[in-house]
Amino acid sequence: MAYHWQDHPVEVEGCFGCKVMGLQVNAGDAKRDIPEKKWQAELRAYEDARAQGIQPNGTSMAQIQAAHKASEALGKAYDGDTMPKAHQITDKVATTMKEVGLV
């Protein structure tokens, strides 16, 4: 892009190269820092769930809690790899899954 300024050293309206040279990159979520206490709590909760045979859809606290709730509704350990998303498993869905032999 250094050669761009050789063509025209002053910004030209409508020039894509000039527009690109003016872009600023935002770090977004990469810059976000999870507090250590929260990070450790989520890791412990995930480890506890896995120790009970539960496989959450992810490692966030919301996903872990949804997996626990789904396990209670199903009457067995929830498996995020083979079952619908945990937040979709209501008591009614669990009953239907049991009736058709999916659980």
C-alpha positions in Angstrom: 0.0 0.0 0.0 3.0 2.3 0.3 3.0 2.7 -3.5 -0.6 4.1 -3.3 0.7 7.4 -2.0 3.1 7.7 -4.9 0.2 7.8 -7.3 -1.5 10.6 -5.4 -0.1 11.8 -2.1 -3.4 13.6 -1.1 -6.5 11.6 -0.3 -8.8 11.5 -3.2 -12.6 11.2 -2.6 -14.0 7.9 -4.0 -10.6 6.2 -4.2 -10.8 2.7 -2.7 -7.1 2.7 -1.8 -7.4 6.0 0.1 -10.4 4.6 1.9 -8.5 1.4 2.9 -5.5 3.4 4.1 -7.8 5.3 6.5 -9.4 2.2 8.1 -8.7 1.5 11.8 -8.8 -2.0 13.2 -10.8 -2.7 16.3 -9.6 -5.5 18.5 -13.2 -6.3 19.5 -13.7 -9.4 21.7 -10.0 -10.3 21.4 -9.2 -7.4 23.7 -11.9 -8.3 26.2 -10.4 -9.7 29.4 -12.4 -12.1 31.5 -11.7 -11.6 35.2 -9.7 -14.5 36.7 -12.4 -15.2 39.3 -15.1 -15.6 36.7 -12.8 -17.7 34.5 -11.9 -20.1 37.3 -15.6 -20.4 38.3 -16.6 -21.4 34.7 -13.7 -23.9 34.5 -14.8 -25.5 37.8 -18.4 -25.6 36.7 -17.4 -27.2 33.4 -15.2 -29.8 35.1 -18.0 -30.6 37.6 -20.5 -31.1 34.7 -18.1 -33.4 32.8 -17.5 -35.4 36.0 -21.2 -36.0 36.1 -21.2 -37.2 32.5 -22.8 -34.0 31.2 -21.4 -32.6 27.9 -22.4 -28.9 27.7 -22.6 -27.1 24.3 -19.8 -24.8 25.4 -17.8 -23.6 28.4 -19.8 -20.5 29.3 -21.8 -20.5 32.6 -25.1 -20.1 30.7 -24.3 -23.2 28.5 -23.3 -25.3 31.6 -26.4 -24.3 33.5 -28.6 -25.1 30.4 -27.0 -28.5 30.2 -27.7 -29.2 33.9 -31.3 -28.2 33.4 -31.6 -30.4 30.3 -30.1 -33.3 32.2 -32.8 -32.9 34.9 -35.6 -32.8 32.3 -34.2 -35.8 30.5 -33.5 -37.9 33.6 -30.0 -38.6 32.3 -26.8 -36.8 31.5 -27.1 -34.3 28.7 -24.8 -34.9 25.7 -24.3 -31.7 23.6 -22.6 -33.7 20.8 -25.7 -35.9 20.0 -28.7 -34.1 21.4 -30.5 -30.8 20.5 -29.1 -27.6 22.0 -29.6 -27.7 25.8 -31.7 -24.5 25.9 -34.2 -26.1 23.5 -34.9 -29.1 25.8 -38.0 -28.3 27.8 -39.9 -30.7 29.9 -42.3 -31.3 27.0 -39.4 -31.9 24.5 -37.8 -34.3 27.0 -41.0 -36.2 27.4 -41.3 -36.5 23.6 -37.7 -37.6 23.3 -38.3 -40.3 25.8 -41.5 -41.5 24.1 -39.8 -41.9 20.7 -36.7 -43.6 22.2 -34.1 -40.9 21.7 -33.2 -41.0 25.4 
